[in-house]
Amino acid sequence: MSKVMVRIDLEEIKKTISKLSDSEKESLFFELSPGLGKALQKMEQKALKNLREGKTIPLEKVENELQDRI
């Protein structure tokens, strides 16, 4: 396979990325950072497990407790 080298200015990369849809940006982010994607997936699985097991605290309760502290 032939190799091709392309030099692109960082600003040009930013400009191009800004034209992507949110979905495309998200895809690109996780493609470039697979470790973060795996970590996020594990966190999501744990959160869903805790929700099924009733180990979560409703957001409203957290908000109320925070308001009480202010």
Beta strands, then each sheet from edge to edge (+ up, - down):
end
